[in-house]
Amino acid sequence: MVQKYQSPVRVYKHPFELVMVAYEKRFPTCPQIPVFLGSEVLRESRSADGAVHVVERSCRLRVEAPRLLRKIAGVEHVVFVQRNVLNWKERTLFIEAHNETFASRVVVKESCSYRVHPENEDWTCFEQSASLDIRSFFGFESALEKIAMRQYTASVKRGKEVIEHYLNELISQGTSHIPRWTPALAREEDAPSQTGQREPNSLEVCGLGSAQDPAPESVSTDGDKLDADYIERCLGHLTPMQESCLVQLRRWLQETHKGKIPKDEHILRFLRARDFHLDRAREMLCQSLSWRKQHQVDLLLETWRPPALLEEFYAGGWHYQDIDGRPLYILRLGHMDTKGLMKAVGEEVLLQHILSVNEEGQKRCEGNTKQFGRPISSWTCLVDLEGLSLRHLWRPGVKALLRMIEVVEDNYPETLGRLLIVRAPRVFPVLWTLVRKSKISPFINENTRQKFLIYSGSNYQGPGGLVDYLDKDVIPDFLGGECLVTVEILERESVITWDFDILRGDVVFSLYHAKQAPTPGPPRASGQLTDRGWALGADFSCVEAPLICREGESIQGSHVTRWPGVYLLQWQMHSPPTSVACSLPGVEDVLTSLHSPGPRCKLLYYYEVLASEDFRGSMSSLESCASRFSQLSAATSSSSAPSHSSSLVSR
């Protein structure tokens, strides 16, 4: 089998002439490349005007292979013949190389090119391709193939570093500019005759074709080629062979695929799903592209509108991001009537909704990549299983779930960065066994399974739990997290009203005013309500005296605002002297709080903002726009959270 390598475009941000001087420093020996034992010039020629310089070298490379393999081969080094065609006028260097040692058994071919960047004439582009064909080698073909490709990809990376080393050396020595080539007057006897003779161009000298032949693909300046810096910046660090697989698969799609070419991030996901096995990744991607076209998935985000029942009773939605910047999706599976939903809207509608979630997840990954300035290609899913029972093991429902998992695995590989399963009940092992023993289990590859983190009971709290993956101010309050209530008042003398019942524990209720909302960011210290540097009386003030509320009490109250700005409602767990605070979710935040282990308080609360002329002073006539269950856990604090609420709907 022929192994191929194709590099992305690597850019040296230096002029072509300076890069060429750095390149020549690699010969005749190069201490920076230990396996390069030396070289000698076999033939050399120049064109009459000095524009084209052709050099043919014999290069000796040390064999880095197991001793047994070297002994069988009977050699300690191999010889390669390299032919360089440097054209100062066109500012190009073409390199062709092949092996002489074992040429009848092993065929190695390499092509490289240096050329001027198409958009910046002071930069230089480099591309490299190679092929390895091991026809026979004493029965060690497979071993030699692996060794050869490993050494070659290592030399690819080292070669770029060597050029940069010599560039830096030249600059440190005061050589930062090399004048461009200018034509010199050729002697009359050396000049081309008037009978149609002409000077051969660089491609002809190299033996790559005539002037009328199109330039070979390896030296084109196609703007659709991948840039190595772009890969590192937008897709993440890849090994040379992984880069090669991406470049080859992308090029194959450009040449053969009829329709929209997937984004590079999407192509890379399929390569990762198949461990960068090019043929298998190509097959998987082609099947997925056909599926997307058949079901018009590319238009899903523009056309999909979930039915009203699904919007009302589907307990899932996007909620900020995890500590690595991945978008975070929260699903309260245990609180969904999956049987009722499926009967009401049908399996296909649920599948369409799941697909829309995955499409939105990819879109959010792209947004977070731009926002955080680093590659983010996957998202995190937090699944709360509290309430999961045998009623969720309805056979048609489980069958539909398995089908959805199969569709997602086939068409959205490597989009799930982490799956956090919390509060798994006793029935969960039964459901998990069904998934593992199902026909789709082989499609959930080992990479995906390693991303599953399952917490039963309360072991998701504390070190080793959710705080290892989510900032405290992102963990929803029903899991003992921190979420800050912010109520924005635009006009003075508005009325904030509240009505809450203490169902468990004792709490302290307080109301604060601030000129602006606390900024989102890293978790604050325990008990810190406001931004670092805020001073009580200057940046915020307490407008209602703290009120201790006992278990079983029902509290009503109101506050007439004197100033516009942001008002912060806070319920704090009252257990002196080690009370820990917890803020409730914002006005739009509908993440409900349910039972969690350990010391906690639980309350049912209502609040509303009224214009002063609409307020009658009677709490019995209050029709609140917000009603929530919440709880305050000793595992939480009053650290503030982002002022924007989550879009997650829970029932």
C-alpha positions in Angstrom: 0.0 0.0 0.0 1.3 3.4 -0.9 1.5 5.8 2.0 1.1 9.5 1.1 1.9 12.7 2.9 0.7 16.2 2.0 1.6 19.2 4.1 -0.5 22.3 4.6 0.9 25.6 3.3 3.5 26.8 5.8 4.3 30.5 5.8 7.6 32.1 6.7 7.0 35.8 7.3 10.2 36.7 5.6 11.1 37.5 1.9 11.9 34.7 -0.5 15.5 35.8 -0.9 16.2 35.7 2.8 14.5 32.3 3.1 16.7 30.9 0.3 19.9 32.1 2.1 18.7 30.3 5.2 17.8 27.2 3.2 21.3 27.0 1.7 22.8 27.0 5.2 21.5 23.4 5.6 24.3 22.2 3.2 26.6 20.4 3.0 25.9 19.4 6.6 23.3 20.4 9.2 24.0 19.9 12.9 20.4 20.7 13.7 19.3 17.5 11.9 21.3 14.7 13.4 20.1 12.0 10.9 21.4 14.2 8.0 25.0 12.9 7.7 26.0 15.2 4.8 25.7 15.9 1.1 27.8 16.4 -2.0 27.0 18.2 -5.2 26.8 15.9 -8.2 25.9 18.4 -10.9 25.3 22.2 -11.0 24.4 24.6 -13.7 23.1 28.2 -14.2 21.2 29.9 -17.0 23.0 32.5 -19.1 21.5 35.4 -17.1 21.9 33.7 -13.7 18.2 33.6 -13.0 17.9 29.8 -12.9 20.3 27.8 -10.7 20.0 24.0 -10.8 21.8 21.8 -8.2 21.7 18.0 -7.9 23.0 16.6 -4.6 23.6 13.2 -3.1 22.4 13.2 0.5 23.2 10.6 3.2 20.7 9.9 6.0 21.3 7.7 9.0 18.9 4.8 9.4 17.1 5.0 12.7 15.6 1.6 12.9 15.8 -1.4 15.3 19.2 -3.1 15.2 17.8 -6.3 13.8 16.3 -4.5 10.8 19.5 -2.7 10.1 21.5 -5.9 10.3 19.1 -7.6 7.8 19.3 -4.7 5.5 23.1 -4.5 5.8 23.2 -0.7 5.8 23.6 2.0 8.3 22.6 4.9 6.1 20.6 5.5 2.9 21.3 7.7 0.0 18.8 10.2 -1.6 19.3 12.2 -4.7 17.9 15.7 -4.5 17.4 18.0 -7.5 16.8 21.7 -6.8 15.7 24.3 -9.3 15.9 27.8 -8.0 14.5 30.6 -10.1 15.5 34.0 -8.8 13.4 35.8 -11.4 10.2 34.0 -10.7 11.1 33.7 -7.0 10.5 29.9 -6.8 12.4 26.9 -5.6 11.2 23.4 -6.7 12.7 20.3 -5.0 12.4 16.7 -6.2 14.0 13.9 -4.3 14.1 10.1 -4.5 15.9 7.2 -2.8 18.8 5.3 -4.4 19.3 2.8 -1.6 17.0 -0.2 -2.0 15.3 1.5 -5.0 14.1 -1.9 -6.3 12.4 -2.7 -3.0 11.3 0.7 -1.6 10.3 3.8 -3.6 10.3 7.1 -1.8 9.4 10.3 -3.7 9.3 13.8 -2.4 8.3 17.1 -3.9 8.7 20.5 -2.2 8.2 24.1 -3.3 9.0 27.5 -2.0 7.2 30.4 -3.5 6.1 34.0 -2.8 2.9 34.4 -0.7 0.0 35.3 -3.1 -1.2 38.1 -0.8 2.1 39.4 0.6 5.3 39.5 -1.5 7.5 39.8 1.5 6.3 36.4 2.8 7.3 32.9 1.6 5.1 29.8 1.3 6.3 26.3 1.6 4.6 23.0 0.6 5.7 19.4 0.8 4.4 16.1 -0.4 5.8 12.6 -0.4 4.9 9.0 -1.2 6.2 5.7 0.2 5.8 2.4 -1.6 7.3 -0.6 0.0 7.2 -3.4 -2.6 9.2 -6.0 -0.6 11.6 -5.9 2.3 12.5 -9.3 3.6 9.0 -9.7 5.2 9.4 -6.6 7.3 7.2 -4.4 5.0 4.7 -3.3 7.7 7.4 -2.6 10.3 9.5 -0.6 7.9 6.4 1.4 6.7 5.6 2.5 10.3 9.3 3.4 11.0 9.7 5.3 7.8 6.5 7.4 8.1 7.3 8.1 11.8 10.8 9.3 10.9 9.6 11.3 7.9 6.9 13.2 9.8 9.4 14.0 12.6 11.8 15.4 9.9 9.0 17.5 8.5 8.5 19.3 11.8 12.3 19.6 12.3 12.9 21.0 8.8 10.6 24.0 9.5 12.4 24.6 12.8 15.8 24.5 11.1 14.8 27.1 8.5 13.5 29.4 11.3 16.7 28.8 13.2 18.9 30.0 10.3 16.5 32.9 9.7 16.9 34.1 13.2 20.7 33.6 13.0 20.9 35.7 9.9 18.8 38.5 11.4 20.9 38.4 14.6 24.0 38.8 12.5 22.5 41.9 10.8 21.3 40.3 7.6 17.6 41.0 7.4 17.4 42.0 3.7 18.7 40.4 0.5 18.3 42.4 -2.7 16.0 40.8 -5.3 17.5 39.5 -8.5 18.0 41.9 -11.4 18.9 40.8 -14.9 22.5 41.3 -16.1 23.6 41.8 -19.7 24.3 38.4 -21.1 27.2 38.0 -23.6 26.1 38.3 -27.1 27.3 34.8 -28.0 25.3 33.4 -25.1 22.1 35.2 -25.9 19.2 33.3 -27.5 19.2 33.5 -31.3 16.4 35.1 -33.3 15.3 31.8 -34.7 12.8 31.2 -32.1 15.1 29.8 -29.4 14.3 30.8 -25.9 15.6 30.4 -22.4 14.1 27.4 -20.6 11.9 28.2 -17.6 12.3 26.6 -14.2 9.8 23.9 -14.9 11.5 22.7 -18.0 14.9 22.8 -16.3 13.5 20.6 -13.5 12.0 18.3 -16.1 8.4 19.0 -14.9 7.0 20.1 -18.2 7.1 22.7 -21.0 6.1 26.3 -20.8 2.8 25.5 -22.4 2.0 22.9 -19.8 -0.1 24.0 -16.8 1.8 24.2 -13.5 1.6 21.1 -11.4 -0.8 21.1 -8.5 2.0 21.0 -5.9 3.3 24.4 -6.9 0.0 26.2 -7.6 -1.0 29.2 -5.6 -4.6 28.0 -5.0 -6.2 30.2 -2.3 -8.3 27.3 -1.0 -5.3 25.5 0.4 -5.0 25.1 4.1 -2.5 27.3 6.0 -0.5 25.7 8.9 -0.9 28.8 11.0 -4.7 28.7 10.4 -4.8 25.1 11.5 -3.0 25.8 14.7 -5.0 28.9 15.5 -8.5 27.7 14.5 -8.4 23.9 14.6 -5.9 23.1 17.2 -2.5 21.4 17.3 -2.2 18.5 14.9 0.7 16.2 14.2 2.2 16.3 10.7 0.4 13.2 9.7 -2.9 14.5 11.1 -2.4 17.7 9.1 -1.7 15.6 6.0 -4.9 13.6 6.5 -6.9 16.8 6.8 -5.3 18.4 3.7 -5.8 15.2 1.6 -9.5 14.7 2.6 -10.3 18.3 2.1 -8.6 18.3 -1.3 -10.5 15.1 -2.3 -13.8 16.8 -1.4 -12.9 19.8 -3.4 -12.2 17.6 -6.4 -15.0 15.1 -6.2 -17.9 16.4 -4.0 -20.8 18.1 -5.7 -22.3 20.6 -3.4 -21.2 22.6 -0.4 -17.9 21.6 1.1 -18.1 21.0 4.9 -16.2 23.4 7.2 -12.7 22.3 8.2 -13.8 21.7 11.8 -16.5 19.3 10.6 -14.0 17.4 8.4 -11.6 17.1 11.3 -14.3 15.6 13.5 -14.7 12.7 11.1 -11.0 12.1 11.0 -10.8 12.1 14.8 -13.7 9.7 15.0 -11.8 7.2 12.8 -8.4 7.8 14.4 -7.2 9.7 11.3 -7.6 6.6 9.1 -8.1 8.4 5.9 -10.2 5.8 3.9 -12.5 5.1 6.9 -13.0 8.7 7.6 -13.7 9.5 4.0 -16.4 6.7 3.9 -18.0 7.9 7.1 -18.1 11.5 5.9 -19.5 10.7 2.5 -22.4 8.8 4.0 -23.1 11.7 6.4 -23.0 14.2 3.5 -25.5 12.1 1.6 -27.7 11.9 4.7 -27.5 15.7 5.2 -28.5 16.4 1.6 -31.4 13.9 1.8 -32.8 15.4 4.9 -31.8 19.0 4.1 -30.0 19.3 7.5 -28.0 22.4 6.3 -31.3 24.4 6.4 -32.5 23.0 9.8 -31.6 26.0 11.9 -33.4 28.3 9.5 -36.5 26.2 9.0 -37.0 24.2 12.3 -39.7 25.5 14.7 -40.5 23.2 17.5 -44.2 22.6 18.3 -45.6 24.5 21.3 -45.9 21.4 23.4 -42.3 20.6 22.8 -41.2 24.1 23.8 -43.3 23.9 26.9 -42.4 20.4 28.2 -38.9 19.7 26.8 -36.6 20.3 29.7 -33.3 21.2 28.0 -31.4 24.2 26.8 -28.1 26.0 26.4 -26.5 27.5 29.5 -23.1 29.4 29.3 -20.0 27.2 28.9 -17.7 24.9 30.9 -14.3 25.8 32.3 -12.7 24.9 28.9 -15.0 27.3 27.0 -17.1 24.5 25.5 -20.8 25.5 25.2 -22.9 23.8 27.9 -26.2 22.1 27.3 -28.3 21.0 30.3 -31.0 18.3 30.0 -33.2 17.4 32.9 -34.2 14.0 31.6 -35.7 12.8 34.8 -38.2 15.6 34.8 -39.5 15.0 31.3 -42.6 13.0 30.5 -40.9 11.3 27.5 -43.8 8.9 26.9 -46.2 11.8 26.9 -44.0 13.9 24.6 -43.5 11.2 22.1 -47.2 10.4 21.9 -48.0 14.1 21.6 -45.4 15.2 19.0 -44.1 11.9 17.6 -40.6 10.4 17.3 -39.6 12.2 14.1 -40.3 15.6 15.7 -38.1 14.7 18.7 -35.4 13.5 16.4 -35.6 16.8 14.4 -35.2 18.7 17.7 -32.2 16.7 18.7 -30.6 17.4 15.3 -31.3 21.1 15.8 -29.5 21.0 19.2 -26.5 19.4 17.5 -26.5 22.0 14.7 -26.8 24.8 17.3 -23.9 23.2 19.2 -21.6 23.4 16.2 -22.6 27.0 15.7 -21.9 27.9 19.3 -18.5 26.1 19.1 -17.6 28.4 16.3 -18.7 31.5 18.3 -16.8 30.4 21.3 -13.7 29.8 19.2 -13.8 33.5 18.1 -14.8 34.7 21.6 -12.0 32.9 23.5 -9.4 33.0 20.8 -8.6 29.2 20.9 -10.0 26.2 19.0 -13.3 24.9 20.5 -14.8 22.1 18.5 -17.0 20.3 21.0 -19.6 21.0 23.7 -20.4 19.7 27.1 -23.7 18.1 28.1 -25.0 18.0 31.7 -27.8 15.4 32.2 -29.7 15.6 35.5 -31.3 12.2 36.1 -33.2 13.0 39.3 -36.7 11.7 38.9 -35.7 9.0 36.5 -37.8 5.9 37.1 -39.1 2.8 35.5 -41.7 4.9 33.7 -38.9 6.2 31.5 -38.0 2.7 30.4 -41.0 2.6 28.1 -39.9 0.3 25.3 -40.8 2.6 22.4 -39.1 5.4 24.2 -35.9 3.5 24.7 -36.0 2.4 21.1 -36.3 6.0 20.0 -33.5 7.0 22.2 -31.2 4.4 20.8 -32.1 5.5 17.3 -31.3 9.1 18.1 -27.9 8.1 19.6 -27.1 6.2 16.4 -28.0 9.1 14.2 -25.9 11.5 16.3 -22.9 9.2 16.4 -23.0 8.7 12.6 -23.3 12.4 11.7 -22.0 14.4 14.6 -18.9 12.5 15.7 -16.5 14.2 18.2 -18.9 17.0 18.9 -19.5 15.8 22.5 -16.5 17.0 24.5 -17.8 15.7 27.9 -21.0 14.2 29.2 -21.7 14.8 32.9 -24.5 12.6 34.3 -25.6 13.6 37.8 -27.9 12.3 40.4 -28.2 8.9 38.7 -30.9 6.8 40.5 -30.9 3.1 41.1 -32.7 2.4 37.8 -30.0 4.1 35.8 -27.7 1.0 35.6 -30.6 -0.8 33.9 -30.9 1.9 31.3 -27.2 2.0 30.8 -27.1 -1.8 30.3 -29.7 -1.5 27.7 -27.6 1.0 25.8 -24.4 -1.0 26.1 -26.1 -4.2 24.9 -28.0 -2.6 22.1 -27.0 -2.9 18.5 -25.7 0.7 18.4 -23.2 0.1 21.2 -20.3 -0.6 18.8 -21.0 2.8 17.2 -20.3 4.5 20.5 -16.6 4.3 20.2 -14.2 4.1 23.1 -13.2 7.8 22.7 -16.9 8.8 23.3 -17.3 6.4 26.3 -14.3 7.9 28.0 -16.0 11.3 28.0 -18.9 9.9 30.2 -18.7 11.0 33.8 -21.4 9.5 36.0 -22.3 10.7 39.5 -24.8 9.0 41.7 -26.3 10.5 44.8 -24.5 13.6 46.0 -21.0 12.8 44.9 -21.1 15.5 42.2 -20.6 18.1 44.9 -17.2 19.1 46.1 -13.7 18.2 44.7 -13.8 15.7 41.9 -17.4 16.8 41.1 -18.9 19.4 38.8 -16.6 22.1 40.1 -13.8 20.4 38.2 -15.6 21.1 34.9 -17.9 24.0 35.5 -17.4 27.4 37.2 -19.4 27.7 40.3 -21.4 30.6 38.9 -22.5 28.4 36.0 -23.7 25.4 38.0 -27.5 25.8 38.3 -28.9 26.3 41.7 -30.8 23.0 41.7 -27.4 21.3 41.8 -26.1 23.5 44.5 -24.6 26.1 42.2 -24.5 29.9 42.3 -26.8 32.1 40.3 -27.3 35.8 41.0 -30.7 37.5 40.9 -30.6 40.8 39.0 -33.7 43.0 38.5 -33.1 46.0 36.2 -35.2 49.1 37.0 -35.3 51.8 34.3 -37.6 54.3 36.1 -37.5 55.4 39.7 -40.5 54.6 42.0 -41.1 51.2 40.5 -42.2 48.6 42.9 -40.4 45.2 43.5 -42.8 42.8 45.2 -42.0 39.3 46.6 -43.8 36.5 48.2 -42.0 33.4 49.4 -42.6 30.4 51.6 -39.8 28.7 53.6 -40.3 25.0 53.2 -37.1 23.8 54.8 -34.4 25.5 56.9 -33.9 29.1 58.0 -32.8 31.8 55.5 -31.8 35.5 55.5 -33.4 37.7 52.8 -31.7 40.9 51.7 -32.2 43.5 48.9 -29.3 45.5 47.4 -29.0 48.3 44.9 -26.1 48.8 42.5 -25.4 51.2 39.7 -24.6 48.4 37.4 -24.8 44.6 37.3 -21.8 42.6 38.5 -19.7 41.6 35.5 -19.6 37.9 34.5 -16.3 36.2 35.0 -14.4 33.7 37.2 -16.1 32.5 40.4 -15.8 34.9 43.3 -14.7 34.1 46.8 -17.2 32.4 49.0 -19.7 35.0 50.4 -18.7 37.7 48.0 -21.8 39.1 46.3 -20.3 41.8 44.2 -17.3 42.5 41.9 -13.9 42.6 43.4 -13.1 46.2 44.3 -16.8 47.2 44.9 -17.3 49.1 48.2 -20.5 49.1 50.2 -21.9 52.5 50.2 -20.1 53.5 47.0 -20.7 50.9 44.4 -23.7 49.2 46.0 -25.9 49.6 49.0 -28.3 47.6 51.1 -31.9 49.0 50.7 -33.7 46.5 52.9 -32.5 45.4 56.3 -31.6 41.6 56.3 -34.7 39.6 57.4 -34.3 36.3 59.1 -37.0 33.9 57.9 -37.8 30.7 59.8 -38.8 27.3 58.4 -42.6 27.2 57.7 -43.0 31.0 57.5 -44.7 32.8 54.6 -43.1 36.2 53.8 -44.6 39.0 51.7 -43.1 42.4 51.1 -42.4 45.2 48.6 -39.9 47.9 48.0 -40.4 51.2 46.2 -37.3 52.0 44.2 -35.8 55.4 44.7 -33.2 55.1 41.9 -32.9 53.4 38.5 -30.3 50.7 38.3 -29.8 47.1 39.2 -31.4 45.5 42.3 -30.0 42.3 43.7 -32.3 39.9 45.6 -30.5 37.5 47.8 -31.6 34.6 50.0 -28.8 33.4 52.3 -28.7 30.2 54.3 -29.0 31.0 58.0 -27.0 28.6 60.1 -24.6 30.8 62.3 -21.8 31.0 62.6 -20.9 29.1 59.3 -23.8 30.2 57.1 -23.2 30.0 53.4 -25.0 32.2 51.0 -26.8 31.4 47.8 -28.4 33.7 45.3 -31.5 32.7 43.4 -31.7 32.7 39.6 -32.6 35.8 37.6 -36.0 37.0 36.4 -35.7 35.0 33.2 -33.9 32.0 34.7 -36.3 29.1 34.9 -33.9 26.4 36.2 -35.9 25.0 39.1 -34.2 23.8 42.3 -35.0 20.4 43.6 -33.8 18.1 46.4 -30.1 17.7 46.9 -28.3 16.0 49.8 -26.6 17.7 52.6 -27.6 20.8 54.6 -30.0 22.9 52.6 -33.0 25.2 52.6 -35.9 25.0 50.3 -38.4 27.8 49.4 -41.2 28.6 47.0 -40.9 32.2 45.8 -42.7 34.8 43.7 -41.6 38.2 42.6 -42.7 40.9 40.2 -41.9 44.5 39.2 -44.8 46.9 39.0 -45.2 50.5 38.0 -46.0 52.6 41.1 -49.5 53.5 39.8 -50.3 49.8 39.4 -49.3 48.8 42.9 -52.3 48.5 45.3 -50.4 47.4 48.4 -52.3 44.2 48.8 -50.2 41.1 48.4 -53.3 39.0 48.1 -54.0 40.6 44.7 -50.5 39.9 43.4 -50.3 37.9 40.2 -46.7 37.2 39.9 -44.9 36.8 36.6 -42.3 34.5 38.1 -42.7 31.5 40.4 -39.9 29.1 41.4 -38.8 26.4 43.8 -35.3 26.9 45.0 -33.0 25.6 47.6 -29.9 26.9 49.4 -27.1 24.4 49.9 -24.1 24.4 52.2 -22.1 23.6 49.1 -23.0 27.0 47.6 -22.2 30.5 48.3 -23.4 34.0 47.4 -20.8 34.4 44.7 -22.4 36.3 41.9 -23.1 34.8 38.5 -23.5 36.3 35.1 -26.4 38.8 34.9 -28.0 37.2 31.9 -30.2 34.2 32.6 -30.1 30.8 31.0 -32.4 29.9 28.2 -33.0 26.5 29.7 -36.6 25.6 30.2 -37.5 23.1 32.9 -40.8 21.8 34.1 
